[in-house]
Amino acid sequence: MKLIDLKIGDKKVITEVKGEGALRHRLLEMGIIPGTMIEITKKAPLGDPIQIHIRGYELSIRKEDAAYIEVGEIK
């Protein structure tokens, strides 16, 4: 399941960060790494950007970037 498929309030664990080069590196630098819990806190009216709660802070990312983030159930 991809991050963009989640609804507000959904909590999941990041399973994989796809993409290549600078995009993947930027996502990893922001703390979006596999094994981290993530929660959708807000979405803009047209769905872009998406605000997430991760590692104790709020982060807004573009919908196209969220498509590279795979999530799964919390174990």
C-alpha positions in Angstrom: 0.0 0.0 0.0 1.3 3.5 -0.8 1.2 6.5 1.5 -1.1 8.4 -0.9 -3.8 5.7 -0.4 -4.1 6.4 3.4 -6.9 8.6 4.9 -6.5 11.2 7.6 -5.8 9.5 11.0 -4.4 6.3 9.5 -1.2 5.0 11.2 1.1 2.7 9.4 4.8 1.6 9.3 7.0 2.5 6.4 8.1 -0.7 4.7 10.0 0.7 1.7 11.1 4.0 0.1 11.3 3.7 -3.7 12.7 6.1 -6.2 16.2 6.8 -7.2 19.0 9.3 -6.8 18.2 12.7 -5.2 14.5 12.0 -4.6 15.2 8.9 -2.5 18.1 10.6 -0.7 15.9 13.6 0.2 13.1 11.4 1.5 15.5 9.4 3.7 17.1 12.6 5.0 13.7 13.9 6.1 13.4 10.8 8.4 11.2 8.7 6.0 13.0 5.4 6.6 11.7 1.9 6.7 10.5 0.7 10.1 9.3 4.2 11.2 5.7 4.8 12.2 3.8 7.4 10.2 0.4 9.0 10.6 -1.6 11.1 8.1 -2.7 14.3 9.9 -4.0 16.5 7.1 -4.6 16.6 3.4 -5.1 19.7 1.2 -8.5 20.0 -0.5 -7.1 18.7 -3.8 -4.9 16.1 -2.0 -1.7 17.9 -2.5 0.3 18.3 -0.2 -0.1 15.7 2.5 0.9 16.5 6.1 2.3 13.6 8.1 3.4 13.1 11.7 6.7 11.2 11.8 9.4 11.0 14.4 7.8 13.7 16.6 7.3 16.4 14.0 4.9 17.4 11.3 6.1 17.2 7.7 4.3 18.2 4.5 5.2 16.3 1.3 3.9 16.4 -2.2 1.5 13.8 -3.5 3.9 12.7 -6.2 6.6 12.1 -3.6 4.2 10.2 -1.3 3.7 7.7 -4.2 7.2 6.4 -3.7 6.6 5.5 0.0 5.3 2.0 0.7 3.6 1.4 4.1 2.2 -1.6 5.9 0.4 -2.6 9.1 1.8 -1.9 12.5 3.1 -5.0 14.2 
